[in-house]
């Protein structure tokens, strides 16, 4: 199995129409930052964080929220409070391949009703993940362009922050993606950025690997070829575990080579840093002993860092390793371990 030096990740497909409907209903019924259910082990309510620190939308119908509700219903209040650490934070909504317009519209409408910004992750590039755990993607370039058009139509003029194609540029650099697909991928990424940035209130961050992969000198030119100049910036550490400090260092080094672009950091599971034991080629996949990182916020430690985000959804599997389910599936036991290892 090919491994990309710590850049691997698991994903999830898009939400169902039922989940989107529930999210819209619950978002309309919840008041942002009202604190309902906070510290109440008998309540399954999920609320927004204070908007001034965290402008992103919390999905009240996400997997973690459902787990909280299940624990509350079964009288397991202590477990519910642990998983609430995940459920009450905004996480990325990974748009699926089948109904991009419907999903993007559902999430952004729900976020808009709550007065927030939707965090969307687009992960559908052709030849995705080089045939590994998260293999798949659009059938070809035209199918991908149609998919992006659907996402854009779904977002419309509502507020959205988009993380564009985790690993897509990295896998052009590290030899994972075949040479014959390189030119098309650069064209698709550039076109996606242009399409999304034509929208009124959408920010786009092109993925740029992580602090454990290599040196910024290896990826900055490919980022330029992929259209980073027209994006709002880039993302680092998506679905990975490198510390926020190391991620800032990596991001600032890279930023200096791509026109001082700003960046965002995935802090969802980096509370204890990367895993350093076991098979080196499998350290990225469901590593034990990890913890939740800094909670999502637009108030960060550096002026170049636009936000700490939970792009990867804590508690969802990286893949079928270490006893985990398929990539992107909810894994309650792993979610509980992440939560318990984290500070309140």
Secondary structure, 3 states (H helix, E strand, C coil): CCCCCCCCCCCCCCCCHHHHHHHHHHHHHCCCCCCCCCCCCCCCCCCCCCCCCCCECCCCCCHHHHHHHHHHHCCCHHHHHHHHHHHCCCCCEEECCCCHHHHHHHHHHHHHHCCCEEEEEECCCCCEHHHCCCCECCCCHHHHHHHHHHHHHHHCCCCEEEEECCCCCHHHHCCCCCHHHHHHHHHHHHHHHHHHHCCCCEEEEEECCCCCCCCHHHCHHHHHHCCHHHCCEEEECCCCCCCHHHHHHHHHHHHCCCCCCEEEEECCCECCCCCCCCCHHHCCCCCCCCECCCCCECCCCCCCEEEEECCCCCCECCCCCCCCCCCCCECHHHHHHHHHCCCC
